[in-house]
Amino acid sequence: MNRRTLTVLAAATVAALACPLAFAQSKEIRIAHVYSRTGPLEAYGKQTQTGLMMGLDYATGGTMMVGGKKIVIIEKDDQGKPDLGKSLLATAYSDDKADMAIGPSSSGVALAMLPVAEEYKKILLVEPAVADSITGDKWNKYIFRTGRNSSQDAISNAVAMDKPGTVVATLAQDYAFGRDGVKAFKDALKNAKIVHEEYLPQATTDFTAGIQRIVDRIKDLPGNKAIEVIWAGGVPPYNALAAQNLKQRYNIDVFTGGNILPAMASYKQFPGMEGATYYYFGIPKNPVNEALVAAHYKQFKAPPDFFTAGGFSAAMAAVAALKKTNGDASADKLIAAMEGMSFDTPKGRMTFRKEDHQAMQSMYHFKIKVDPAFPWGVPELVREIKPEEMNVPIRNKR
């Protein structure tokens, strides 16, 4: 063996010792999950994490492998803080060598994270943050979303209450989720008219003044009167609204979308209330949802919740894309695989729209039934609102 050969071998050995992670990574697909393990949306984040792990197990047939590579999940707790979420994502991409990321729970955190994905040129699969601007004017090509957006919420909820002669007041949180939700809802209405918008801080616990402002504005107006609630996490306003006996006193109805099961306990105070939901475990009829429900009951002795299905859907999308690339997690390969890609979820088939990477998906028009067998108001299906029925705007500037 000559001196040149020895020199080359020595250099290779030094490189291997200096970069052991690089060699280990060649057999791994590293996915960062940035979510609210603590903070105002803790319940949502924990459900998403549960669903993500169940979905990865299901989609890989229990192997946690794609293309001969092991899927490794790196968990990061953003605490619902935009600056922290931004920093954690940068750390995941750089120090942890994450190939892609999933999350976060909060729309505010998501908006802070979008430029980081673009800077590092790596995929961020958004689940479950909802604000339209995520796949709208703040979007970049590295962003995909399995979660529904504000327009999908708004268009489907408008189906339930957009009737001629109806006047509406909105009650929403004063941040990206609430404001984007109201804007999208306003855009979706064709017959009803919004006459008042009430925005309250995310952490509001006393709704007295806000509800009184709404009542004062609409109680004496002619026609049907309704309050549309757009609220996520914290203390929801439904108990406070029910305590006001608005239907009996002023003939004011309350409308809202779906929510996690603990929050829907207060829906029992509004029998017959209509709205539209992203998911309720008893509604979709397909093999993937059956698998999720069975696995969740087996592990937790309880049904899967709203955001559990979202985490499961994100896992299904990620694995479907990685199978198409044979385990190649480079952004260019994943983008090519995911644009226009259809994949199975607990809600049925979703498809990533090529123009903005938003997952087009069904929503469910419901009416609340009070069933003593359940501690929450049960959303009974009125009808499935399919993706092709919803004219979801393309709001980016691609």
C-alpha positions in Angstrom: 0.0 0.0 0.0 1.6 3.3 -1.1 1.8 6.6 0.7 -0.9 8.2 -1.4 -3.4 5.4 -0.6 -2.6 5.6 3.1 -3.2 9.4 2.9 -6.6 9.0 1.2 -7.7 6.3 3.7 -6.6 8.5 6.7 -8.5 11.4 5.3 -11.6 9.3 4.9 -11.3 8.0 8.4 -11.0 11.5 9.8 -14.1 12.6 7.9 -16.1 9.7 9.2 -15.1 10.3 12.8 -15.8 14.0 12.4 -19.3 13.5 10.9 -20.8 10.3 12.4 -24.2 11.8 12.2 -24.0 12.2 8.4 -23.3 8.5 8.1 -26.2 7.6 10.4 -28.5 9.9 8.6 -28.1 8.2 5.3 -30.3 5.4 6.7 -32.8 7.8 8.3 -35.5 10.2 7.4 -35.5 12.8 10.1 -38.8 14.6 10.6 -39.2 17.4 13.1 -42.6 17.9 14.7 -42.9 21.4 16.1 -46.1 21.7 18.1 -47.7 23.1 21.3 -46.8 20.4 23.7 -47.5 23.1 26.3 -49.2 26.5 26.1 -52.7 27.7 25.1 -53.2 25.0 22.4 -51.7 22.2 24.4 -54.7 19.9 23.9 -54.6 20.4 20.1 -50.8 19.7 20.0 -51.0 16.5 22.0 -53.8 15.2 19.8 -51.8 16.0 16.7 -48.7 14.2 18.1 -50.8 11.1 18.9 -52.4 11.0 15.5 -49.0 11.6 13.8 -47.4 8.6 15.5 -50.5 6.4 14.9 -50.6 7.5 11.2 -46.9 6.7 10.7 -47.3 3.3 12.2 -50.4 2.6 10.0 -48.9 4.0 6.8 -45.6 2.1 7.1 -47.3 -1.2 8.2 -45.7 -0.9 11.6 -42.2 -0.8 10.3 -41.5 3.0 10.5 -39.5 2.5 7.4 -39.7 4.0 3.9 -37.4 3.1 1.0 -35.2 1.2 3.4 -34.8 4.2 5.7 -36.0 4.6 9.3 -38.3 7.4 10.1 -37.1 9.4 13.2 -39.4 11.9 14.8 -37.8 14.9 16.6 -40.2 16.6 18.9 -40.1 20.4 19.6 -42.4 22.3 22.0 -43.1 25.8 20.6 -45.4 26.7 23.6 -47.6 28.6 21.2 -44.9 31.3 20.9 -44.1 32.5 17.4 -40.5 33.5 18.1 -39.8 30.2 19.8 -41.4 28.2 17.0 -39.3 30.1 14.5 -36.1 29.4 16.4 -36.9 25.7 17.0 -37.6 25.1 13.3 -34.3 26.6 12.4 -32.5 24.5 15.0 -34.3 21.4 13.7 -33.3 22.0 10.1 -29.7 23.0 10.9 -28.5 21.3 14.1 -30.8 18.3 14.1 -30.5 17.8 10.3 -34.3 17.3 9.9 -35.2 16.5 6.3 -38.6 18.0 6.7 -40.9 19.3 9.4 -44.6 19.0 10.5 -46.6 21.5 12.5 -47.4 23.8 14.2 -50.6 24.0 16.3 -50.9 27.8 16.2 -51.5 30.0 13.1 -49.3 32.7 14.6 -46.5 30.3 15.1 -46.9 28.9 11.6 -46.6 32.4 10.0 -43.4 32.9 11.9 -42.0 29.6 10.6 -42.8 29.9 6.9 -39.7 32.0 6.0 -37.5 29.5 7.9 -38.6 26.7 5.6 -37.8 28.9 2.6 -34.4 29.9 4.0 -33.3 26.3 4.6 -35.1 25.0 1.4 -36.8 22.2 3.3 -40.5 21.1 3.4 -42.8 22.3 6.2 -46.0 20.3 6.2 -48.5 22.5 8.1 -50.9 20.7 10.5 -53.2 21.9 12.0 -52.7 25.7 11.8 -55.6 27.2 9.9 -55.1 30.8 8.8 -55.6 31.4 5.1 -52.4 33.5 4.8 -50.3 30.3 5.5 -51.1 29.1 2.0 -52.0 32.6 0.9 -49.9 35.8 0.7 -47.3 34.5 3.2 -46.8 31.1 1.4 -43.7 29.8 -0.3 -43.1 26.7 -2.4 -41.8 24.7 0.6 -45.1 24.9 2.4 -47.8 22.2 2.1 -50.8 21.9 4.4 -53.0 18.9 5.3 -55.0 20.9 7.8 -58.0 22.8 6.5 -57.7 26.5 5.9 -60.0 29.3 7.0 -61.7 29.4 3.7 -62.7 25.8 3.8 -64.0 26.4 7.3 -65.9 29.5 6.2 -67.4 28.1 3.0 -68.6 25.0 4.7 -70.1 26.9 7.7 -71.8 29.3 5.3 -73.7 26.3 3.9 -75.4 26.0 7.3 -76.5 29.6 7.8 -76.2 31.7 4.7 -79.9 32.5 4.2 -81.6 35.6 2.9 -82.6 38.1 5.6 -80.0 36.8 8.1 -77.8 39.3 10.0 -74.7 38.0 11.6 -72.3 39.1 14.3 -68.9 37.3 14.5 -67.1 36.5 17.7 -63.5 35.6 17.2 -60.0 35.7 18.7 -57.8 38.7 18.0 -55.0 36.9 16.1 -54.3 35.4 12.7 -56.7 32.4 13.1 -59.7 34.6 14.2 -59.1 37.5 11.8 -58.4 35.3 8.8 -61.4 33.2 9.7 -63.8 36.2 9.8 -62.4 37.5 6.5 -62.9 34.1 4.8 -66.4 33.8 6.3 -67.4 37.2 5.1 -66.1 36.4 1.6 -68.1 33.1 1.6 -71.5 34.6 2.5 -73.8 35.3 -0.5 -77.1 36.1 1.3 -76.5 36.8 5.0 -74.9 40.0 6.0 -72.2 40.6 8.7 -73.1 43.7 10.7 -70.7 43.4 13.6 -67.2 41.9 14.2 -66.2 41.3 17.8 -62.5 40.4 18.5 -61.3 39.4 21.9 -57.9 38.4 23.2 -56.9 34.7 22.9 -56.9 34.2 26.7 -60.3 35.8 27.4 -62.2 34.2 30.2 -64.9 36.9 30.8 -67.1 37.3 27.7 -69.7 39.5 29.3 -68.7 42.8 27.7 -68.1 41.3 24.2 -71.4 39.4 24.2 -73.2 42.6 25.3 -71.8 44.6 22.5 -73.0 42.0 20.0 -76.4 41.8 21.5 -76.8 45.6 21.6 -75.9 45.7 17.9 -78.2 43.0 16.5 -81.1 42.4 19.0 -83.5 44.9 17.4 -82.7 44.2 13.8 -85.3 42.5 11.6 -85.0 39.0 10.2 -83.0 36.1 11.4 -80.2 37.0 13.8 -77.1 34.8 14.4 -73.7 34.8 16.1 -70.9 33.0 14.3 -68.2 31.9 16.7 -64.6 31.3 15.5 -62.6 30.2 18.5 -59.6 27.9 19.2 -58.2 26.8 22.5 -58.3 28.5 25.9 -61.8 29.0 27.4 -64.4 28.9 24.6 -67.3 31.3 24.8 -70.1 28.7 24.5 -71.1 28.5 28.2 -71.2 32.3 28.4 -73.4 32.5 25.3 -75.7 29.8 26.7 -76.0 31.6 30.0 -77.4 34.6 28.2 -80.5 32.6 26.9 -80.1 34.5 23.6 -82.6 32.4 21.7 -85.3 32.9 24.2 -84.6 36.5 24.9 -83.7 37.9 21.5 -84.3 35.1 19.0 -80.5 35.1 18.3 -79.0 31.8 17.1 -75.5 30.6 17.7 -73.5 28.9 14.9 -70.0 27.5 15.0 -67.7 24.8 13.5 -66.4 21.6 15.0 -64.0 21.4 17.9 -62.3 18.9 20.3 -64.7 16.7 22.3 -64.1 18.5 25.7 -65.1 21.8 24.1 -68.1 20.2 22.5 -69.5 19.4 25.9 -70.9 22.9 25.9 -72.6 22.3 22.6 -75.2 20.2 24.5 -76.7 23.6 25.5 -77.5 24.3 21.8 -79.6 21.4 20.6 -80.2 21.7 16.9 -77.3 24.1 16.4 -75.9 23.8 12.9 -72.4 24.3 11.5 -69.7 22.4 9.6 -66.8 20.4 11.0 -63.4 19.2 9.8 -63.8 15.8 11.5 -65.9 13.9 14.0 -64.9 10.2 14.5 -68.4 8.9 13.8 -68.9 10.6 10.5 -66.4 9.4 7.8 -66.9 5.8 6.5 -63.7 4.5 5.1 -61.0 1.9 6.1 -58.4 4.5 7.2 -60.9 6.1 9.7 -61.9 2.6 10.9 -58.2 1.8 11.6 -57.7 5.1 13.4 -60.8 4.7 15.6 -59.9 1.1 16.4 -56.3 1.9 17.3 -57.3 4.9 19.4 -59.9 2.9 21.4 -57.3 0.1 21.9 -54.7 2.5 23.3 -56.8 5.1 25.1 -60.3 3.5 25.6 -61.7 6.6 23.9 -62.4 7.8 20.4 -59.9 9.9 18.4 -60.5 13.6 18.4 -60.5 16.5 16.0 -56.7 17.0 15.8 -55.8 13.3 16.2 -57.3 12.9 12.7 -55.2 15.8 11.5 -51.9 14.3 12.7 -52.9 11.0 11.1 -53.5 12.7 7.8 -50.2 14.5 7.9 -48.4 11.2 8.5 -50.3 9.6 5.6 -49.3 12.5 3.3 -45.6 12.3 4.4 -45.3 8.6 3.9 -47.2 8.7 0.5 -44.8 11.3 -0.7 -41.7 9.5 0.6 -42.9 6.3 -1.1 -43.1 8.1 -4.4 -39.5 9.3 -4.0 -38.3 5.9 -2.6 -37.2 7.6 0.6 -35.5 10.6 -0.9 -36.4 13.5 1.4 -34.8 16.3 -0.6 -37.2 19.2 -1.1 -37.1 19.2 -4.9 -38.0 15.6 -5.1 -40.8 15.9 -2.5 -42.3 19.0 -4.1 -42.4 17.2 -7.4 -44.0 14.2 -5.7 -46.5 16.2 -3.6 -47.9 18.7 -6.0 -51.2 17.3 -7.2 -50.7 14.2 -5.1 -53.8 12.4 -3.7 -53.6 10.4 -0.6 -55.9 8.5 1.8 -56.7 9.9 5.2 -59.3 9.3 8.0 -61.5 11.8 6.1 -61.1 10.0 2.8 -59.0 11.2 -0.2 -57.2 14.5 0.0 -55.3 16.2 -2.8 -52.6 18.8 -2.6 -53.6 21.6 -4.9 -50.7 22.4 -7.2 -51.1 26.2 -7.0 -50.8 26.6 -3.3 -50.2 23.1 -1.8 -53.4 23.3 0.2 -55.1 19.9 0.8 -58.5 19.9 -0.8 -60.8 17.8 1.4 -64.4 17.2 2.5 -66.1 19.1 5.3 -69.2 18.0 7.1 -72.4 19.9 7.6 -73.8 18.9 11.0 -76.7 19.5 13.4 -76.1 19.0 17.1 -78.0 16.2 18.8 -78.1 15.8 22.6 -77.5 12.1 23.4 -77.2 11.2 27.1 -74.8 8.4 26.1 -72.2 11.1 25.2 -70.8 13.9 27.4 -70.6 16.2 24.4 -73.1 17.5 21.8 -73.1 14.9 19.0 -72.6 16.4 15.5 -75.0 14.4 13.4 -74.2 14.5 9.7 -76.5 16.5 7.5 -74.4 16.0 4.4 -70.8 15.8 3.3 -69.6 18.9 1.5 -67.1 17.6 -1.0 -64.0 19.4 -2.2 -65.4 20.1 -5.7 -68.4 21.9 -4.1 -66.2 24.4 -2.4 -64.7 27.2 -4.5 -61.7 27.8 -2.2 -59.8 30.9 -3.3 -56.2 30.7 -4.4 -54.7 33.6 -2.4 -51.0 33.3 -3.0 -49.0 35.3 -5.5 -47.2 32.4 -7.2 
